[in-house]
Amino acid sequence: MIRINENYLKLKASYLFSDIAKRVSAYQEANPEKPIIRLGIGDVTEPLPQACQKAFHAAIDDQGTREAFHGYGPEQGYAFLRDAIAKNDFKDRGADIDASEIFVSDGAKCDSGNIQEIFGDDIRIAVPDPVYPVYVDTNVMAGRTGNNVEGRYEGFVYLDSTPENGYVPEIPSEKVDLVYLCFPNNPTGATATKEQLKAWVDYAKDCGAIILYDAAYVAFIRDASLPQSIYEIEGARDVAIEFRSFSKNAGFTGTRCAYTVVPKSLKAQDASGKEHCVHALWNRRHCTKFNGVSYPVQKAAEAVYSEEGAAEVKALTDFYLENAKIVKAAMQDLGFDCIGGEDSPYIWINAKRPSWDFFDLLLNEAGVVCTPGAGFGTCGEGHIRISAFNSRSKVVEAMERIKAALA
């Protein structure tokens, strides 16, 4: 009989959001008359911006004519979108990124999970704790860790994010090869300053490491002093890969479009010490295992950068940030310490009790779904994450329910 990849057996019995779904399902079965409000998973609720809808419709019309029809497109993405990304997200902010260094994909989750394939199986990896589970699980699947012992995998270097350091992980004392960073952070909502990112870039240079920088929530930054790309930091081109998404800024969670930046100056070594261009390796993997994002979706994404689209995206993210402000104020009024909710759509709350206990309390007594911090790592224990992604009325009602439940 064929053998399985036994690294999968190292994974925890179930995925965080699967656990949540099971508990919510059990609650609904027991309380069919009680509607729930979901403030857990980071899925958006508001419609696509009008500019994107118009572009989408126009592109569908193109597909209905022989003259304007598009079949297979370039795996890396159409030039019209890559050019718009390079100009608006990087060059206009002083970051030296060329359109040819951008790879359009169907999701930042996919890219941040798949990028590890191009690196060796014996590398040393640093991950924040709490952490987006995809960073960890994909490396476990690839065989880069030992077993899970008391909530942590043997072989990882864990970077604690705690109240003491403002939930921004500190640089490790030991050398690593690959570092995962995410700002604004998922799940904590914490942000990093230019000085903090500069320290990470310097560390990566000293170690010969590569930083995998997840900037999926960058559109929520309102503090002009905060970096919106790691490439705003001098030298980052030589040590960093950045992931971005249209999911949270323009509501593309169900439409699927994102991109990854791999600078051509980024190098890595083989076993003999010979240097290789990481851009070329990712391009090979991308072209082999991915067939491109559809033409209509890329036209809709391009519209994000139009004058109309930019204004609508700003309004959309402002809407979710106002939701976050309501959540944060309500939880602080109840006496909880919180972070996030200002330059991030997530509010990270110190629950002052085991996180799954607090999750169950909010679900069973208030009918509100949050995300237990323990699902993001050992440092997440005692915390919960509340998402601002829902309608205004639902967010307000959820806070009223929580206040009543905790009164």
C-alpha positions in Angstrom: 0.0 0.0 0.0 1.2 3.5 -0.9 2.7 5.5 2.0 1.5 8.9 3.0 3.6 12.0 3.8 4.0 11.4 7.5 4.7 15.1 8.2 1.0 15.6 8.0 0.6 13.5 11.1 2.6 16.0 13.1 -0.1 18.6 12.5 -2.6 19.3 15.3 -5.7 17.3 15.1 -7.7 20.1 13.4 -7.3 23.5 12.0 -8.2 26.5 14.2 -11.2 27.6 12.1 -12.5 24.1 11.8 -12.6 23.9 15.6 -14.5 27.2 15.6 -17.0 26.0 12.9 -17.7 22.8 14.9 -18.5 24.7 18.1 -20.7 27.3 16.2 -22.5 24.4 14.5 -23.2 22.7 17.8 -24.5 26.0 19.2 -26.8 26.6 16.2 -28.2 23.1 16.5 -29.0 23.6 20.2 -30.3 27.1 19.7 -31.9 27.3 16.2 -34.0 30.4 17.2 -31.0 32.4 18.3 -29.1 34.2 15.5 -25.3 34.5 15.8 -23.1 37.4 14.9 -19.7 36.4 13.3 -16.8 38.5 14.2 -14.2 35.7 14.0 -12.8 34.9 10.6 -11.4 37.9 8.7 -13.9 37.7 5.8 -15.3 40.9 4.4 -19.1 41.7 4.2 -19.4 44.8 2.0 -19.8 44.7 -1.8 -17.0 45.2 -4.2 -16.2 48.9 -5.0 -18.3 50.2 -7.9 -15.2 50.9 -9.9 -14.2 47.2 -9.6 -17.7 46.1 -10.5 -17.7 48.2 -13.7 -14.3 46.9 -14.7 -15.4 43.4 -14.1 -18.5 43.8 -16.2 -16.5 45.4 -19.0 -14.0 42.6 -19.0 -16.8 40.0 -19.1 -18.1 41.8 -22.2 -14.6 41.6 -23.7 -14.7 37.8 -23.2 -17.9 37.7 -25.2 -16.3 39.0 -28.4 -13.8 37.4 -30.7 -11.8 40.6 -31.0 -11.3 41.3 -27.3 -11.3 37.7 -26.0 -8.5 36.6 -23.7 -7.5 33.0 -23.2 -4.5 32.0 -21.2 -2.8 35.0 -19.8 0.8 35.4 -18.6 1.3 33.4 -15.4 2.9 36.4 -13.7 -0.1 38.6 -14.4 -1.1 41.1 -17.1 1.2 44.1 -17.6 -1.7 46.5 -17.0 -2.1 45.3 -13.5 1.6 44.8 -12.6 2.4 48.3 -13.9 -0.4 49.8 -11.8 0.8 47.9 -8.7 4.4 48.9 -9.2 3.5 52.6 -9.6 0.9 53.0 -6.9 2.0 50.7 -4.2 5.7 51.1 -4.4 7.3 53.7 -6.7 4.9 56.5 -5.5 6.1 55.7 -1.9 9.8 55.7 -2.9 10.2 52.0 -3.0 12.3 50.7 -5.9 10.1 47.8 -7.2 9.8 47.1 -10.9 6.6 45.6 -12.5 8.6 42.6 -13.6 9.3 41.7 -10.0 5.5 41.3 -9.2 3.7 38.0 -9.5 -0.1 38.2 -9.5 -1.9 35.3 -7.8 -5.2 34.1 -6.4 -4.4 34.8 -2.8 -1.7 35.9 -0.3 -2.6 32.8 1.8 -1.6 30.6 -1.2 1.6 32.5 -1.9 2.8 32.7 1.8 2.1 29.0 2.1 3.7 28.0 -1.2 6.9 30.2 -1.1 8.6 27.8 1.3 8.8 25.2 -1.5 11.8 26.9 -3.1 13.9 26.7 0.1 15.9 23.8 1.5 14.3 21.4 3.9 17.0 21.9 6.6 16.7 25.6 7.0 16.2 27.3 10.4 12.9 29.2 10.5 11.6 31.9 12.9 7.9 32.5 13.3 6.1 35.0 15.5 3.8 33.7 18.4 0.9 34.3 18.1 1.1 33.6 14.3 -1.1 33.1 11.3 -1.3 29.3 11.2 -0.5 28.9 7.5 3.2 30.0 8.1 3.6 27.2 10.6 1.5 24.4 9.1 3.0 24.6 5.6 6.5 24.1 7.0 5.4 21.3 9.1 3.9 19.6 6.0 7.3 20.1 4.3 9.1 18.3 7.0 11.1 21.1 8.5 10.0 20.5 12.1 9.9 17.9 14.8 6.7 17.1 16.7 4.4 19.4 18.4 5.3 19.6 22.1 3.0 21.6 24.4 1.8 23.8 21.6 5.1 24.4 19.8 6.9 22.5 17.0 10.4 21.3 17.6 12.8 23.0 15.2 11.2 26.4 15.0 12.5 29.6 16.6 9.5 31.2 18.1 9.4 35.0 18.4 7.2 35.9 21.4 4.7 38.8 20.9 3.5 39.8 24.3 2.1 42.8 26.1 5.6 43.5 27.3 7.0 44.2 23.8 3.8 45.7 22.4 3.1 42.5 20.5 6.0 43.3 18.1 8.5 40.4 18.2 12.1 41.1 19.1 15.0 40.0 17.0 16.3 36.5 18.1 19.7 36.1 19.6 20.5 33.2 17.3 20.9 32.9 13.5 18.0 31.8 11.4 17.5 31.5 7.6 13.9 32.4 7.1 11.8 34.9 9.1 8.0 35.4 8.9 6.8 38.9 9.7 3.3 40.3 9.3 2.3 44.0 9.8 -0.3 45.2 10.4 -0.3 41.9 12.3 -2.7 39.1 12.0 -4.0 38.3 14.7 -2.8 41.0 17.1 -3.4 44.2 14.9 0.0 45.5 16.1 2.1 47.6 13.7 5.8 48.1 13.3 7.7 51.3 12.9 10.4 52.0 10.3 13.0 51.7 13.0 11.8 48.3 14.0 11.7 47.0 10.4 15.1 48.5 9.8 16.5 46.4 12.6 15.0 43.3 11.0 16.5 44.1 7.6 19.9 44.6 9.2 19.6 41.3 11.0 18.6 39.5 7.8 21.6 41.0 6.1 24.0 39.9 8.9 22.6 36.4 8.9 22.1 35.9 5.2 18.4 35.4 5.9 15.3 36.1 4.0 12.3 37.9 5.4 8.8 36.8 4.3 6.8 40.0 4.9 3.0 39.7 4.9 1.4 43.1 4.2 -2.1 41.9 3.5 -3.6 44.6 5.8 -1.6 47.5 4.8 -4.6 49.4 3.4 -5.8 50.0 7.0 -2.7 52.0 8.0 -3.7 55.6 8.7 -0.6 56.7 10.7 1.6 58.3 8.0 4.8 57.6 10.0 4.3 53.8 9.6 5.8 52.0 6.7 3.4 50.5 4.1 6.0 48.3 2.6 9.2 46.7 3.8 10.8 48.0 0.6 10.6 51.5 2.1 13.5 50.4 4.3 16.9 50.7 2.7 18.4 47.4 1.8 15.2 45.4 2.0 15.3 44.5 -1.7 18.2 42.2 -0.9 16.6 40.4 2.0 12.8 40.4 1.7 9.8 39.0 -0.2 6.5 40.9 0.3 2.9 39.5 0.0 -0.1 41.7 -0.7 -3.8 41.1 -1.3 -6.9 42.7 -2.7 -9.1 40.7 -0.3 -9.3 43.1 2.6 -8.9 46.5 0.9 -11.3 45.9 -2.0 -13.4 43.0 -0.8 -11.8 40.4 -3.1 -12.1 37.5 -0.6 -14.6 35.8 -2.9 -13.1 37.2 -6.1 -9.5 36.1 -5.4 -6.6 38.3 -6.4 -3.3 39.1 -4.7 0.4 39.5 -5.6 3.9 38.7 -4.3 7.0 40.8 -4.9 10.3 39.0 -5.3 13.1 41.4 -6.1 15.6 40.3 -8.7 18.5 41.3 -6.4 17.4 38.7 -3.8 19.9 35.7 -3.7 20.1 32.4 -1.9 22.7 29.6 -2.0 22.7 25.9 -2.9 24.5 23.2 -0.9 27.8 24.0 -2.7 27.6 27.7 -1.9 26.7 28.9 -5.4 24.3 31.8 -5.4 20.9 31.7 -7.2 18.3 34.3 -8.1 15.3 33.7 -5.9 13.1 35.6 -8.4 14.0 33.0 -11.0 13.2 30.1 -8.7 9.8 31.5 -7.7 9.0 32.2 -11.4 9.8 28.6 -12.2 7.6 27.3 -9.4 4.8 29.9 -10.3 4.7 28.9 -14.0 4.8 25.2 -13.2 2.0 25.1 -10.6 -0.1 28.1 -11.4 -2.0 29.1 -14.5 -2.7 32.7 -13.8 -5.6 34.9 -12.5 -8.5 35.4 -14.9 -8.5 38.4 -17.1 -11.8 39.8 -15.7 -10.5 39.5 -12.1 -7.3 41.3 -13.0 -9.2 44.1 -14.7 -11.3 44.5 -11.6 -8.1 44.6 -9.5 -6.6 47.3 -11.8 -9.6 49.5 -11.1 -8.6 49.7 -7.5 -5.9 52.1 -8.7 -8.2 54.4 -10.6 -9.3 57.7 -9.0 -12.8 56.4 -8.4 -11.5 53.0 -7.1 -8.9 54.5 -4.8 -11.6 56.8 -3.2 -14.0 53.8 -2.8 -11.3 51.6 -1.2 -10.4 54.4 1.2 -14.1 54.7 2.2 -14.4 50.9 2.5 -11.4 50.5 4.8 -12.6 53.6 6.7 -15.9 51.8 7.3 -14.2 48.7 8.8 -11.9 50.9 10.9 -14.9 52.6 12.3 -16.3 49.2 13.2 -13.0 48.4 14.9 -13.1 51.6 16.9 -16.6 50.7 18.2 -15.4 47.2 19.2 -12.3 48.5 20.9 -14.1 51.2 22.8 -16.7 48.7 24.0 -14.2 46.1 25.2 -12.1 48.8 26.9 -15.2 50.1 28.6 -15.7 46.5 30.0 -12.2 46.7 31.5 -10.2 44.8 28.9 -6.7 45.7 27.6 -6.7 45.8 23.8 -4.4 46.5 20.9 -5.1 47.0 17.2 -8.3 48.5 15.8 -6.6 51.7 14.7 -4.3 50.8 11.8 -5.8 47.3 11.6 -9.2 45.7 11.3 -8.4 43.3 14.2 -8.7 44.0 17.9 -6.6 41.8 20.1 -8.1 41.5 23.6 -6.5 40.3 26.8 -9.4 38.2 28.0 -8.0 37.6 31.5 -9.0 33.9 31.3 -8.3 30.9 29.0 -9.1 32.0 25.4 -11.3 29.0 24.5 -13.3 29.6 27.8 -13.9 33.2 26.7 -14.8 32.1 23.2 -17.4 29.7 24.6 -18.8 32.4 26.9 -19.3 34.9 24.1 -20.8 32.2 21.9 -23.1 30.6 24.4 -24.2 33.8 26.3 -24.0 36.4 23.6 -24.3 34.5 20.4 -21.1 36.2 19.1 -18.3 34.4 17.4 -14.7 35.6 18.0 -11.4 33.8 17.5 -9.6 32.3 20.5 -6.0 33.5 20.8 -4.7 30.0 21.8 -5.4 28.9 18.2 -2.6 31.3 17.0 0.1 30.0 19.4 1.0 29.7 23.1 1.4 33.4 23.5 -2.1 33.8 22.2 -3.5 32.0 25.3 -5.6 34.3 27.4 -6.5 36.5 24.4 -9.2 36.6 21.7 -9.3 38.3 18.3 -12.4 40.2 17.3 -12.7 41.2 13.6 -14.2 44.4 12.4 -15.5 42.7 9.2 -19.3 42.9 9.4 -22.1 45.4 8.9 -22.3 48.4 11.3 -25.6 47.2 12.8 -24.2 43.8 13.5 -21.1 45.2 15.2 -23.1 47.5 17.4 -25.5 44.7 18.3 -22.6 42.3 19.0 -21.1 44.8 21.5 -24.5 45.3 23.2 -24.9 41.5 23.5 -21.4 41.1 25.0 -22.0 43.9 27.5 -25.2 42.3 28.6 -23.5 38.9 28.8 -20.6 40.2 30.9 -22.7 42.6 33.1 
